[in-house]
Amino acid sequence: MDSKQILEIAVKAASDKRAENLMALDMQGVSLITDYFLITDATSGRQVQAITDSVQEAAENAGITVKRIEGRDAARWVLIDLGDVMVHVFQTEERSHYNLEKLWSDAPLVDLTDWVEA
């Protein structure tokens, strides 16, 4: 499975739990760490955990190894390491504080419109 397919699975799983402001950055020309960052936010810790659980379950069902999940207990910023895709699930205030989009502004955006429920 290629990294774009992994990204699609993560986007759909997050969207299914009403993740807000989904954004994907193509990190392939910017970082050696991963191919994509998926960044999203939620209004509560409970929703952050629901999104995290949904992404983890969808990845595992697709045979994708979930290498690590950090921050699940605090549920303010959860990082899900899917290898070629890093999923960042923030509470809204945390997302604006860390502003990963600005930090990695050299990375092009990925069009997610076909994968996100309207």
Summary of the structure (lengths in Angstrom):
residues: 118
radius of gyration: 12.7
end to end distance: 26.2
largest distance: 34.4
contacts: 379
relative contact order: 0.25
helix: 36%
strand: 26%
